[in-house]
C-alpha cells in the first residue's frame, strides 16, 4: 500500500472521530452499599458544594488545537447530593435541616485530563472531596481522593472516559460511606 493513502485514510478517520465529539457526559455513579443500617436515631444536615473554579469535567489537550472541554448535563453537586442523601438514608441516617450534626461535602477537584497524541491518548482522572462534619462539641475534616489513569490507541473514546469517570466517582462515594472514622464521629 501507498504510505500517502494510509496517511490520508488515517487523517480522515481522526477528523471524523473529533467531529462527533459530544458536548456533555452523563454522570451515573453506581454505588453498591451492602452495609446494613449502621446509624440509629441519628439526624444530620447535609450539603454539597462545588468549589471548583470551572464546571467542565473533561479537558482534552491536543498538540494542534489547544484544549476542548466537556461538561455534564446535570451539575456534579446535584448528583453527589442525591447520591449521598440516598445512601445515608439507607444506612439509617435521618436527614433533618434542624439536626445538630452538619455534614458538608466540598468538591475540590473533579476532572479527567486527556492528552491526545496522533497515535494514542492518555487519560488521568482525579476527584477530590473534602468532608467536614460538625457537631456541638467538635469538627472533623477529612479529604478523600480518587485517581485513575488509562491509555488507548488512536482517539480517546468519550463513552469510555465517561464510564471511567463514573467508576471513579462511585469508588469515592463508597470510600466516604464506608469510612470508619466518619461513621464513629457521626455516631458520637
C-alpha positions, 0 to 999 in steps of 0.5 A, a space after each residue: 500500500 501507498 504510505 500517502 493513502 494510509 496517511 490520508 485514510 488515517 487523517 480522515 478517520 481522526 477528523 471524523 472521530 473529533 467531529 462527533 465529539 459530544 458536548 456533555 457526559 452523563 454522570 451515573 455513579 453506581 454505588 453498591 452499599 451492602 452495609 446494613 443500617 449502621 446509624 440509629 436515631 441519628 439526624 444530620 444536615 447535609 450539603 454539597 458544594 462545588 468549589 471548583 473554579 470551572 464546571 467542565 469535567 473533561 479537558 482534552 489537550 491536543 498538540 494542534 488545537 489547544 484544549 476542548 472541554 466537556 461538561 455534564 448535563 446535570 451539575 456534579 453537586 446535584 448528583 453527589 447530593 442525591 447520591 449521598 442523601 440516598 445512601 445515608 438514608 439507607 444506612 439509617 441516617 435521618 436527614 433533618 435541616 434542624 439536626 445538630 450534626 452538619 455534614 458538608 461535602 466540598 468538591 475540590 477537584 473533579 476532572 479527567 485530563 486527556 492528552 491526545 497524541 496522533 497515535 494514542 491518548 492518555 487519560 488521568 482522572 482525579 476527584 477530590 472531596 473534602 468532608 467536614 462534619 460538625 457537631 456541638 462539641 467538635 469538627 472533623 475534616 477529612 479529604 478523600 481522593 480518587 485517581 485513575 489513569 488509562 491509555 488507548 490507541 488512536 482517539 480517546 473514546 468519550 463513552 469510555 472516559 465517561 464510564 471511567 469517570 463514573 467508576 471513579 466517582 462511585 469508588 469515592 462515594 463508597 470510600 466516604 460511606 464506608 469510612 470508619 472514622 466518619 461513621 464513629 464521629 457521626 455516631 458520637 
